[in-house]
Amino acid sequence: MKKVLKFLQKTYREVLRSIAFYPVLISILCIVLAIVTLSLENTEIVKSIKEKIPYLFIQDYDTARSILSVFIGGIISLTVFSFSMVMVVLSQASSNFSPRLLPGLVSNSKHQIILGIYVGTLLYCIIILTSLGARGIEADTMGLSNMFAAILCVVCIGLFVYFIHTISGSIQIQNIIDRIFDKCNGYAEKELTRSDDSIIALKYIDTTGWIVLNSNKTGYFRGFDKRLLSTSIEEQENQIEVIPYLNKHLWEGVPILRIREAMSDEDLKKLLFCIDISSDRHEDDKGVGGMIKLMEIAVKAMSPGINDPGTAIDAIAKLGRLLRKFLQFPAITSQPLENNKCILIKNNIPGSELMRILVQPIRLYAKQDSSVMHELIGALQFISNGPNISDENRTLVLEELENVREDIKKHIGNEVDKKHLLEAFKKGIEEV
């Protein structure tokens, strides 16, 4: 049962990221709608409605066939054009911003639903036209089906206008940055305000002599699902430490779990089964995933081919707000399982790792741009003044500020720009 649950969870995530999910689902619903409307044509209720409002139902065979043919041709054109626009958007986002943004654009449910309605309407009209040809002179009994075909085509025209509006907005880098920030910020807020009293923040835990389990594959750590734990493990008076933080890259054979008390080989296999490791670094924006995307947008914007410091500044501003919250996370958290016997210990990403994977790349690629470096100084000063940040993390931020100052001295050639940057740095240090 646990294996089935894990398989369903993995399949669910993959299906939702697929661009074909909603189109396939809506197409099936439209096929069912076509069958239902054809079945209801000769019912007494439909016949009475046709008699009361005959102007809404097409009774002529040639007229119905012509209209359905026009509908099919028009919907095919809309579908091809819409899919072409999606491909153009994906290509532009990949070349101008970051290839890691593609999964988020592809999985946009609004675009999937619109494309699904296009395809579903096309299939509906084809089925009705096929049935119309089969019935021939009895086509006057298909007024309800033709009316629904007309309604669906009118809906498609309205959705096409909406699609043009949304697809043009989704490629704007400001909207992309805001969307990533909102998702990552929501996760951070949820973690900081979690009301579960059973979660305890720890500064240190002695794991000397604990049993170490190694990873059985290479990939990115997506979490430890305690719902997959077997009852035999939950009933043991034991402590289990999950070593990697969320989204950390793991190599096969590196330590991934520590266990205080010995377990049977069968229970050890069940523990490893609860580990979720993915080959995709950017499967979602939880943890540090969204911040990595913002960092890559800033770095890409500073490349010689793009040269867009405004985008880099916007990404750094959002990144500073997120880092200020993530540095408030406790290094270690402890939470008992349902029976309060077995305790699960998890590690959050350390501040030094956040500085290495988020701030250092931006500092490296933007060290010759005074405007971007000025924004980076402001962001780091904003982070260092944040509440509930440990002295250790605050020291790491101040060290990164020192690294920024050294880069300014070495790589900013204009003396006036260098002076202004160093004054901004000096003022920030005095305020901390």
Secondary structure per residue as TSV (DSSP state, phi and psi in degrees):
chain	resnum	aa	ss	phi	psi
A	1	M	-	360.0	-40.1
A	2	K	H	-63.7	-38.8
A	3	K	H	-65.7	-39.4
A	4	V	H	-63.9	-42.0
A	5	L	H	-62.1	-44.1
A	6	K	H	-65.7	-40.6
A	7	F	H	-62.4	-42.1
A	8	L	H	-65.9	-39.4
A	9	Q	H	-62.8	-44.4
A	10	K	H	-65.5	-43.6
A	11	T	H	-64.2	-39.1
A	12	Y	H	-60.8	-44.3
A	13	R	H	-65.0	-41.8
A	14	E	H	-67.2	-39.0
A	15	V	H	-66.2	-41.9
A	16	L	H	-66.3	-29.0
A	17	R	H	-81.1	-12.0
A	18	S	-	-78.4	136.8
A	19	I	T	-71.5	-14.7
A	20	A	T	-93.6	-1.6
A	21	F	H	-62.9	-61.9
A	22	Y	H	-67.1	-39.9
A	23	P	H	-56.9	-42.3
A	24	V	H	-66.3	-44.2
A	25	L	H	-63.2	-46.1
A	26	I	H	-69.6	-34.3
A	27	S	H	-63.0	-41.1
A	28	I	H	-62.5	-41.7
A	29	L	H	-63.7	-37.6
A	30	C	H	-69.8	-35.8
A	31	I	H	-63.1	-42.6
A	32	V	H	-63.7	-40.1
A	33	L	H	-61.3	-40.8
A	34	A	H	-61.9	-44.1
A	35	I	H	-64.4	-40.6
A	36	V	H	-66.5	-45.5
A	37	T	H	-65.2	-38.2
A	38	L	H	-65.0	-32.7
A	39	S	H	-74.9	-27.0
A	40	L	H	-90.0	-3.5
A	41	E	T	-57.0	-42.4
A	42	N	T	-98.1	13.3
A	43	T	S	-75.5	156.7
A	44	E	H	-63.2	-37.4
A	45	I	H	-63.1	-46.5
A	46	V	H	-65.0	-40.4
A	47	K	H	-62.0	-40.1
A	48	S	H	-67.3	-36.9
A	49	I	H	-65.4	-41.0
A	50	K	H	-62.0	-35.2
A	51	E	H	-71.4	-33.7
A	52	K	H	-79.3	-40.4
A	53	I	-	-128.3	69.1
A	54	P	G	-67.5	-21.8
A	55	Y	G	-70.5	-10.8
A	56	L	G	-92.8	-5.0
A	57	F	S	-120.8	130.1
A	58	I	-	-83.6	122.3
A	59	Q	-	-107.0	-15.8
A	60	D	-	-86.9	134.6
A	61	Y	H	-64.5	-49.9
A	62	D	H	-64.8	-39.5
A	63	T	H	-64.7	-44.5
A	64	A	H	-62.8	-42.4
A	65	R	H	-65.1	-41.5
A	66	S	H	-64.6	-44.2
A	67	I	H	-65.1	-43.2
A	68	L	H	-63.6	-37.3
A	69	S	H	-64.7	-40.8
A	70	V	H	-64.7	-42.2
A	71	F	H	-58.6	-46.5
A	72	I	H	-63.1	-45.0
A	73	G	H	-62.9	-42.4
A	74	G	H	-66.8	-42.3
A	75	I	H	-66.7	-36.5
A	76	I	H	-60.7	-43.2
A	77	S	H	-62.9	-44.3
A	78	L	H	-62.2	-42.6
A	79	T	H	-64.7	-46.8
A	80	V	H	-62.2	-43.6
A	81	F	H	-65.3	-40.7
A	82	S	H	-67.0	-44.6
A	83	F	H	-62.7	-37.4
A	84	S	H	-63.0	-40.0
A	85	M	H	-64.9	-38.4
A	86	V	H	-61.1	-43.7
A	87	M	H	-64.4	-39.2
A	88	V	H	-64.2	-42.4
A	89	V	H	-61.7	-44.5
A	90	L	H	-64.3	-41.1
A	91	S	H	-65.1	-42.3
A	92	Q	H	-67.2	-41.9
A	93	A	H	-63.8	-38.9
A	94	S	H	-67.1	-40.9
A	95	S	H	-81.2	-34.6
A	96	N	H	-93.1	-29.9
A	97	F	T	-115.7	-75.8
A	98	S	-	-167.4	135.8
A	99	P	G	-61.4	-22.6
A	100	R	G	-72.1	-8.0
A	101	L	G	-82.6	-14.6
A	102	L	H	-59.9	-44.6
A	103	P	H	-57.4	-37.3
A	104	G	H	-67.8	-36.2
A	105	L	H	-74.2	-39.2
A	106	V	H	-65.6	-38.0
A	107	S	T	-84.2	9.7
A	108	N	-	-63.2	112.3
A	109	S	H	-66.3	-31.3
A	110	K	H	-61.8	-46.2
A	111	H	H	-67.2	-37.6
A	112	Q	H	-64.3	-41.1
A	113	I	H	-65.4	-41.9
A	114	I	H	-63.2	-46.4
A	115	L	H	-63.6	-35.0
A	116	G	H	-65.2	-39.4
A	117	I	H	-66.6	-37.6
A	118	Y	H	-58.0	-54.2
A	119	V	H	-64.0	-42.0
A	120	G	H	-62.8	-41.9
A	121	T	H	-64.3	-40.0
A	122	L	H	-60.3	-46.9
A	123	L	H	-64.5	-39.3
A	124	Y	H	-59.8	-47.4
A	125	C	H	-65.5	-37.1
A	126	I	H	-64.0	-42.6
A	127	I	H	-64.3	-43.2
A	128	I	H	-66.0	-40.9
A	129	L	H	-65.4	-39.6
A	130	T	H	-62.8	-44.3
A	131	S	H	-66.1	-34.3
A	132	L	H	-63.0	-43.3
A	133	G	H	-66.2	-32.0
A	134	A	H	-72.7	-34.8
A	135	R	H	-83.3	-27.4
A	136	G	G	62.9	-121.5
A	137	I	G	-66.5	-12.4
A	138	E	G	-86.5	14.4
A	139	A	G	-63.8	-17.2
A	140	D	G	-67.3	-8.9
A	141	T	G	-92.3	9.1
A	142	M	-	-115.0	26.2
A	143	G	H	-62.5	-38.7
A	144	L	H	-63.4	-45.1
A	145	S	H	-62.8	-42.1
A	146	N	H	-66.1	-36.9
A	147	M	H	-64.2	-42.3
A	148	F	H	-64.9	-35.8
A	149	A	H	-62.2	-41.4
A	150	A	H	-65.4	-41.8
A	151	I	H	-62.5	-44.7
A	152	L	H	-62.9	-37.0
A	153	C	H	-69.7	-36.8
A	154	V	H	-63.4	-40.0
A	155	V	H	-61.9	-40.9
A	156	C	H	-62.6	-38.8
A	157	I	H	-63.9	-43.9
A	158	G	H	-63.5	-41.1
A	159	L	H	-67.1	-30.3
A	160	F	H	-63.2	-43.5
A	161	V	H	-62.3	-43.7
A	162	Y	H	-64.8	-37.3
A	163	F	H	-63.2	-43.7
A	164	I	H	-58.7	-41.7
A	165	H	H	-65.9	-47.4
A	166	T	H	-72.6	-37.9
A	167	I	H	-69.4	-33.3
A	168	S	H	-71.9	-30.4
A	169	G	H	-79.5	-30.4
A	170	S	H	-69.1	-23.4
A	171	I	T	-87.0	-10.7
A	172	Q	S	-69.8	127.4
A	173	I	H	-63.1	-30.5
A	174	Q	H	-63.1	-42.2
A	175	N	H	-67.9	-36.6
A	176	I	H	-64.3	-45.8
A	177	I	H	-63.3	-43.5
A	178	D	H	-63.3	-39.8
A	179	R	H	-65.6	-42.9
A	180	I	H	-64.9	-43.0
A	181	F	H	-62.7	-45.3
A	182	D	H	-61.1	-41.6
A	183	K	H	-68.4	-44.9
A	184	C	H	-70.1	-38.3
A	185	N	H	-66.3	-37.6
A	186	G	H	-61.6	-40.2
A	187	Y	H	-64.2	-43.4
A	188	A	H	-64.3	-42.9
A	189	E	H	-62.5	-40.5
A	190	K	H	-63.3	-41.3
A	191	E	H	-69.4	-37.2
A	192	L	H	-74.0	-29.8
A	193	T	T	-106.1	16.2
A	194	R	-	-58.4	130.6
A	195	S	-	-94.1	6.6
A	196	D	-	-74.5	109.7
A	197	D	T	-69.3	-14.3
A	198	S	T	-76.8	-14.0
A	199	I	-	-85.4	124.1
A	200	I	E	-118.7	130.9
A	201	A	E	-81.7	134.2
A	202	L	E	-122.2	149.4
A	203	K	S	-95.5	-31.6
A	204	Y	-	-157.6	147.7
A	205	I	-	-140.3	133.2
A	206	D	-	-85.3	112.0
A	207	T	-	-109.2	20.6
A	208	T	T	-63.6	128.0
A	209	G	T	84.8	1.1
A	210	W	-	-74.4	153.6
A	211	I	E	-77.9	133.8
A	212	V	E	-108.3	130.0
A	213	L	E	-108.0	136.8
A	214	N	E	-100.8	154.3
A	215	S	-	-68.0	141.5
A	216	N	S	-98.1	4.6
A	217	K	S	-158.1	167.1
A	218	T	-	-99.8	138.7
A	219	G	E	163.7	-164.3
A	220	Y	E	-105.3	130.9
A	221	F	E	-72.3	123.0
A	222	R	E	-107.2	-2.6
A	223	G	E	131.8	169.1
A	224	F	E	-115.2	115.1
A	225	D	-	-90.9	102.4
A	226	K	G	-70.4	-14.9
A	227	R	G	-68.8	-19.8
A	228	L	G	-88.7	-2.3
A	229	L	-	-67.8	139.8
A	230	S	-	-78.0	158.5
A	231	T	H	-63.0	-33.8
A	232	S	H	-62.5	-33.2
A	233	I	H	-78.4	-40.1
A	234	E	H	-64.5	-29.5
A	235	E	T	-83.3	-6.9
A	236	Q	S	-83.0	143.0
A	237	E	-	-83.3	92.2
A	238	N	-	-148.1	170.6
A	239	Q	E	-130.1	133.4
A	240	I	E	-122.1	123.2
A	241	E	E	-106.4	125.8
A	242	V	E	-90.4	111.3
A	243	I	-	-72.9	-50.9
A	244	P	S	-74.9	152.0
A	245	Y	-	-86.9	166.4
A	246	L	T	-61.4	131.0
A	247	N	T	77.8	8.3
A	248	K	-	-73.2	142.7
A	249	H	E	-82.2	132.6
A	250	L	E	-120.0	142.0
A	251	W	-	-100.3	149.1
A	252	E	T	-60.2	128.5
A	253	G	T	98.1	-6.8
A	254	V	S	-83.1	153.2
A	255	P	E	-60.5	135.9
A	256	I	E	-128.6	-26.2
A	257	L	E	-138.1	147.3
A	258	R	E	-124.8	139.2
A	259	I	E	-128.3	131.4
A	260	R	S	-71.6	-47.0
A	261	E	S	-106.6	152.8
A	262	A	-	-67.0	148.6
A	263	M	-	-130.7	163.4
A	264	S	-	-72.0	159.9
A	265	D	H	-59.9	-34.7
A	266	E	H	-66.3	-41.4
A	267	D	H	-68.7	-33.7
A	268	L	H	-64.4	-39.5
A	269	K	H	-65.5	-37.2
A	270	K	H	-67.2	-34.0
A	271	L	H	-65.3	-47.1
A	272	L	H	-62.8	-28.1
A	273	F	H	-65.4	-26.7
A	274	C	T	-77.1	-11.4
A	275	I	E	-80.4	132.8
A	276	D	E	-110.2	114.5
A	277	I	E	-122.5	128.6
A	278	S	E	-119.0	150.8
A	279	S	S	-83.5	-10.5
A	280	D	-	-98.4	118.2
A	281	R	T	-67.1	-32.8
A	282	H	T	-112.2	44.5
A	283	E	S	-65.3	-33.4
A	284	D	-	-153.6	179.9
A	285	D	S	-103.6	16.5
A	286	K	T	-72.8	155.1
A	287	G	T	64.0	-130.6
A	288	V	T	-89.8	-2.4
A	289	G	H	-58.2	-46.3
A	290	G	H	-65.5	-37.6
A	291	M	H	-68.0	-34.1
A	292	I	H	-63.1	-39.8
A	293	K	H	-62.6	-42.4
A	294	L	H	-63.6	-39.7
A	295	M	H	-62.0	-43.5
A	296	E	H	-67.1	-33.8
A	297	I	H	-63.8	-43.3
A	298	A	H	-64.5	-42.7
A	299	V	H	-66.5	-43.3
A	300	K	H	-62.1	-39.5
A	301	A	H	-64.2	-27.0
A	302	M	T	-90.5	1.6
A	303	S	S	-69.7	152.7
A	304	P	T	-59.7	-32.1
A	305	G	T	-72.7	-25.9
A	306	I	T	-100.3	-55.8
A	307	N	-	51.6	62.6
A	308	D	-	-127.0	78.6
A	309	P	H	-63.0	-25.5
A	310	G	H	-63.0	-41.8
A	311	T	H	-65.6	-41.0
A	312	A	H	-62.2	-40.3
A	313	I	H	-64.3	-42.8
A	314	D	H	-64.2	-42.9
A	315	A	H	-64.6	-39.7
A	316	I	H	-66.3	-38.6
A	317	A	H	-61.2	-43.5
A	318	K	H	-69.0	-38.2
A	319	L	H	-65.3	-36.7
A	320	G	H	-62.9	-40.4
A	321	R	H	-66.1	-38.3
A	322	L	H	-70.5	-42.7
A	323	L	H	-61.6	-37.0
A	324	R	H	-60.5	-34.9
A	325	K	H	-80.1	-40.9
A	326	F	H	-68.1	-29.3
A	327	L	T	-73.9	-8.6
A	328	Q	T	-85.8	-11.4
A	329	F	S	-65.3	139.3
A	330	P	-	-66.8	150.3
A	331	A	S	-64.9	-38.1
A	332	I	E	-135.5	139.8
A	333	T	E	-125.8	148.1
A	334	S	E	-126.4	135.8
A	335	Q	E	-145.8	123.4
A	336	P	E	-73.3	151.2
A	337	L	-	-79.0	-173.4
A	338	E	T	-58.1	-38.8
A	339	N	T	-89.0	1.8
A	340	N	S	63.0	16.7
A	341	K	S	-96.7	-52.8
A	342	C	S	-89.5	135.1
A	343	I	E	-113.9	132.0
A	344	L	E	-105.6	125.6
A	345	I	E	-113.4	129.3
A	346	K	E	-124.3	149.5
A	347	N	E	-108.0	136.6
A	348	N	-	-95.1	163.5
A	349	I	-	-65.0	129.2
A	350	P	-	-72.2	157.6
A	351	G	H	-62.2	-35.7
A	352	S	H	-63.4	-35.6
A	353	E	H	-70.8	-36.8
A	354	L	H	-62.9	-42.1
A	355	M	I	-63.3	-38.6
A	356	R	I	-70.2	-45.3
A	357	I	I	-91.0	-13.9
A	358	L	I	-113.9	-49.2
A	359	V	I	-85.8	-43.1
A	360	Q	H	-60.3	-42.6
A	361	P	H	-61.2	-39.2
A	362	I	H	-65.6	-43.3
A	363	R	H	-61.7	-36.4
A	364	L	H	-68.7	-44.6
A	365	Y	H	-85.0	-18.5
A	366	A	S	-112.3	13.1
A	367	K	T	-67.4	-14.6
A	368	Q	T	-102.4	0.6
A	369	D	-	-105.8	114.0
A	370	S	H	-67.8	-35.9
A	371	S	H	-68.4	-41.2
A	372	V	H	-69.7	-40.1
A	373	M	H	-65.1	-33.8
A	374	H	H	-65.0	-40.9
A	375	E	H	-66.6	-37.6
A	376	L	H	-65.7	-39.4
A	377	I	H	-61.7	-46.7
A	378	G	H	-61.2	-39.1
A	379	A	H	-65.6	-43.6
A	380	L	H	-67.8	-37.0
A	381	Q	H	-65.6	-39.5
A	382	F	H	-62.0	-40.6
A	383	I	H	-66.7	-43.2
A	384	S	H	-66.3	-23.9
A	385	N	T	-90.6	4.1
A	386	G	-	-68.3	148.6
A	387	P	T	-77.7	158.1
A	388	N	T	61.1	23.4
A	389	I	-	-97.4	131.0
A	390	S	-	-65.4	157.3
A	391	D	H	-61.1	-34.3
A	392	E	H	-64.6	-46.1
A	393	N	H	-68.5	-36.1
A	394	R	H	-64.0	-38.2
A	395	T	H	-64.2	-38.4
A	396	L	H	-63.1	-39.6
A	397	V	H	-67.2	-40.6
A	398	L	H	-65.7	-35.5
A	399	E	H	-64.5	-38.2
A	400	E	H	-67.5	-34.8
A	401	L	H	-62.6	-37.8
A	402	E	H	-64.0	-39.3
A	403	N	H	-64.5	-37.6
A	404	V	H	-62.7	-42.1
A	405	R	H	-62.5	-40.9
A	406	E	H	-64.1	-39.9
A	407	D	H	-67.0	-35.3
A	408	I	H	-63.7	-43.2
A	409	K	H	-62.9	-35.1
A	410	K	H	-88.0	-32.0
A	411	H	H	-117.8	-11.4
A	412	I	-	-89.9	110.8
A	413	G	-	-78.6	-35.8
A	414	N	-	-73.9	124.2
A	415	E	H	-67.2	-35.1
A	416	V	H	-66.6	-46.1
A	417	D	H	-61.2	-41.4
A	418	K	H	-63.3	-40.6
A	419	K	H	-63.9	-44.1
A	420	H	H	-63.8	-39.7
A	421	L	H	-67.2	-42.1
A	422	L	H	-68.2	-32.3
A	423	E	H	-68.1	-40.4
A	424	A	H	-64.2	-38.3
A	425	F	H	-66.4	-44.4
A	426	K	H	-63.1	-40.5
A	427	K	H	-64.1	-40.4
A	428	G	H	-65.6	-40.1
A	429	I	H	-62.7	-39.1
A	430	E	H	-66.7	-31.6
A	431	E	H	-78.6	-22.5
A	432	V	-	-72.9	360.0
